[in-house]
Amino acid sequence: MFSVSKLPRKTKKQKERAAEILEELYKYYPDPHCELNHNNPFELLVATILSAQCTDVRVNKVTPALFKAYPTPEAMAEAPLEELEELVKTTGFYRNKALSLKEASRTLVEEFGSEVPQTMDELLTLRGAARKTANVVLGNAFGINHGVVVDTHVKRISNRLGLTREKKNTNKIERDLMALFPRESWTDLSHLMIHHGRNACKARFSEPPDHPICIKYGKRCECWKMRGQKNDK
Ligand code: SF4
């Protein structure tokens, strides 16, 4: 489904517009980076599993104690489940997440020589790791642009900026973005959109932001209509 040769077709004009937006995003957010604190691929995998339905800020509060107690896949695989649950409790869905951390660690030890694997198919065998998690790990721990991470910010902003018409299906949104943007930008692209989402294009706002990217490319956004209404008063 994600074969690069089978991505949806995009026109030259659509790709040129995407390239301009990318350039602008780099201009205003020159340091696109992963906001989950980590020192190695294993820590990033753990942090990403914990980030489901939870903010990066909250995950970053939990991981220092977790990594101190269980710094390796071997240690985490052997951890008493109740202790893992207690450590990750504030990230929500903690029973499921604690079990995922323990089971994923066990698979790393038993199947991958205690190393985090570097392919999508292998990462998907780890409990708690779906495509989004795997893309985060591949892109940020190994510099492999396998796909685009589509989180709630990326979903919202790619719709608002007219980069996709798909509202819900994250796989379809990802395929639209992969077809529009050059492969070498895929990992940065989601960080850039997340930075723009936190900085300007928030889920809700009472005033339309005056960010230059919005002024230039947001003419079809709800924001733009608000701006028009405001200017009409
Ligand atoms: S104009 Fe508004 S909705 Fe559009 S990208 Fe900017 S902040 Fe987001």
Boltz pocket constraint, residues with backbone or C-beta under 6 A from the ligand:
constraints:
  - pocket:
      binder: B
      contacts: [[A, 157], [A, 160], [A, 161], [A, 200], [A, 201], [A, 202], [A, 208], [A, 209], [A, 211], [A, 213], [A, 214], [A, 215], [A, 217], [A, 218], [A, 219], [A, 221], [A, 222], [A, 223], [A, 224]]
      max_distance: 6.0
